[in-house]
Amino acid sequence: MQIRVGYELCYTLPQPTPMVLMLNVHYSRSSDLVRPDHMLTSPAVRISAYRDGFGNWCSRLVAPRGQLRIFSDAIINDDGAADPINPGALQFPVEALPEDTLVFLLGSRYCETDRFLDAAWKLFGPTPTGWERVQKICDFVHKHITFGYQHASSTKTAWDVFNDGKGVCRDFAHLAIALCRAMNVPARYCTGYLGDIGIPGPYGAMDFAGWFEAYLGGQWHIFDPRNNQARIGRILIARGRDAADVAISTSFGPSTLDSFKVICDEVPA
């Protein structure tokens, strides 16, 4: 199948303001692009690109004073398969983990792993290791958090949402990541597009989605505690320790986001 993806972000800026944006489809999916996801702006500004320490594509620009529209409209091929499920994936002991996974066992800005050690082991210590343990964590998070856009907060951490019980998709992911890390399972945050393909309506407004990947059986596996089911058409944009590493936009100065639109629709055959 083919999926149309894109976005439109409109800002008002009181002065020229440097910005870093992380909105391009992940390099691992670049060969699937049928119509490239070039970032465009109105008015036109110079954009430069670089790869960050996690391999994500980043764009730099200086937004002019006044209003700036940033947008893209792309088409990508997708195999149409749901997220793979591998119940036999085993958990490696820490001493056997590859070095590049160890950073995803540590605490980070939104995932205070150390605060969860007692709670995590009480909740999940009796569960079998591996896929089943991570799925039990996702089941707990899915039931523990009440979803609502009114609960969104840029400062809310995994510990906050554990105690508050309310949040958005990034909060579901942050709590599951912190619990996995406390149980010695490397876990990393993911952001990207996730439409409603294969899901019965009614549908809400489209937004970027947050989920996570756990390292089991020698590879990374997708888990989505917000939806807690395999989904079709998940398109990765970026990975990191938590949402701080994959912010869609970072402004180095005052700015107001006036409007925000995300596109993720199956292209009719």
N, C-alpha and C positions, 0 to 999 in steps of 0.2 A: 504494500500500500504506500501511498504518498501522504505526507502530512504537511500542512501549511503552518509555519511558525513565524512569529514576529512580535513586535512590541512598538509602543509609542509612549515616550516619556516627555512631558512638557514642564519646563522649569521657568521660574522667574528669578533673576539674579540681580542684586543691587550694584554689583561691580564685577569686573572680569574675574573669573574664578576657575582655577585648575580643577579638573575632575579626572577620576579613574573609573572606568566602567568595565564590568565583566558580564557581557551579554552575548558573546559569540558562542555558537554551538561548540562543544568540546572537540579538541583535535581528533579524538578517537572516532568521531562520527563525521569528520569533514569529507571523506570520500562518498558519503551517502547524500550529500547536498546536490540537489538538482538545480535549484536556483540559489545562488550564494546568499549568505546572511550578512551582506555588507551593511555596516553601520552608516547611516546617512543623517545629516543634520540640516536644520533650517533655522537661521541662516547657516550657510556653509562655513565650516571651520576646519582647520587642519587637525587630522587624527593620526596618531602614531600608535603602533602596537608593540607589545612585548609579551613574553611568557613569564609567569611568576614562578615561585619556588615549587609549586605543586603541578606545574605544567599547564595551568589555565591561561587562555588567551585574555589579555587585558588591553584596553584602549585608553589612550591619554589624549586629553584636549584641554583647551582653555575656553571656557564658556564666556561669550561676550556679555556685557551688561544688557539687561532687558530680558527678553523671552528667547528660549531655546527649545526647539523640538528635536528629539533624537528618536530615530525610527528605523525599522528593518522589516522586510517581508520576504521570507524564504520558503522553499519547498525542499523536503528531505524524504528520501526513501526509508522505509521501515519494513522489517520482515513481518510485522503484524502479530508476532508471537507475544504471549503474556510473559511477565517476569519469570525467569526460570526458578524452579523450586528443587532443592537438593537436600532432602532430609538426612542423607547419609554423610553430609559434610562434617568432618571432625574438627574439634578444637585442638590446636597445637599447644603444648606447654610453652611457657614464656621463653625458656632457654632454647627452644627449637624454632622460634619465629625468625623470619628474615629481618635484617637490621632496619630496612626501610619501613617496616610496619610498627616499630617500637614507639615512634612519635605518636601513634594513634592509640596508645595505651595511657598517655599522660593527660593530666588536666589541661584545660584550655579556657579561653575567655568565657564561654557560655556553658562549659561542661566541667563542673568542679568534681572531678572523679573522687578526690579524697573524702569529700563530704558524704559520699554514698557507700563507702566500704561496709559499714555495719548494716545498713538497710538492705543493700544488694545481696549480701551473703545470707541474711535472714530470709529474704524473699525467694532467692533463687539457688541458694546453696544445695538444697536437696534435689534439684532438677538435673537430668542427665546433661553432660557437657555437649558442646557442638551445636548443630542446627536447632535442636529442640530447645536448648536453653535460650538462644537468641530469640526464637519464636515466642517462648514464654514471656520474655521481656517485652516483646512487641504487643502481645496480648494484654499484659498488665498496663502498659502505657496507653494503649487504645481505649481501655475501659476507664483508666484513671483520669484522663484529661477530657474536659468538655470543650469541643471546638467552637470558635466564634471569632470573626474578624475584629469584633469590639474588644477582644482580649489581647490583641497584638501590642507588643511593647519592645522597643529596640534594646532595652536594658534587661529584659527578663532572662534569667539563667535557668539551667536545668533544675537547680535546687529550688528556685522560686516556683517553677511550675509544678514540681513535686509536691510542694506545700500548698500551692494555690489551686491546682487541679483545673486550670483553664488556660487555653492558649490556641495557637495556630500551628500549621504544619511544621514550622521550624522548631517549635517548642516540643512537639511530639518526638522529632528526630533528636533534639538535644538531650531530652531525658533518656531515651533509649540508648544513645551513645554513651552517656555518663554511666549508666547501669552496666552496659557491656564492658566498658573499660574497667569498671570496678571488679568485674568477674574475669578479668584478664583476657578479654576478647578485643583485639584491635578493631576500632570502629571509626569511620570517617564520614563527614557530612557531605551531602550532595545537593545541588540545586539544578533545576532545569525545567523543561516543559513537561506537563502531564495533562493531556486533554481528557475528555469524557468518553473516549472511544470504547465501545462495548459496555458502557454503563447506562442503565435506564435513567431517564430524566425524572423530575425537572432538574435543569442545570443552573448553577449559580454563575456569577461573573468569573471569567478566567483570570488566573494569577499564576505566577511562577510557583513551583512546588519545591518542597524540601523533603528529603528522605535520607537514608544512610546506607553504607555498605559495611559489612562485617567480614573480617578475614577468617575463613574456615576452610579446611581441606586444601590449603595451598593456593587459594585464590579468593578474590573479593566477591561477595554476594549481595544482591539488593534486598533491603528490607524497608518496609514502608509502614510504620506504626500508625500513621494518620488514617490511611485507608485499610490497612491490615488485610490486604488481598492482592493477588497478582493482577497487574494492570497492563494494558496494551498501549504502546506508543510513548513510552517514557524516553525522553531525549535529554541527555546530560548536557549541562553548560559548564559546571565547575565542581571541583572537589576541594576539601580542606579539612582542617581540624574541627571547625564549627562555622557558623554563619559569618563570623568576623573575617574569615579568610576568603569568603566568596560573595561579599556584598555586591549587588548589581551596580551600585553607584556610590562613589565616595567623593564628596565635595570638600575642597580645602578652602572653605569660606562660606558665608551665608548663602542659602538657596532655598527656594520653596518649590516643592513638587506640586504643580497645579493639576495635573491629570496623569493617569496611568492606565495603560491598556495592554493586554497580552493576547496574542492569537495562538491557538493550537487546535486545528481542525483537520479532520480527515478530508483529503481531496476526493470529491466524487469520481468514481471510475467512469 
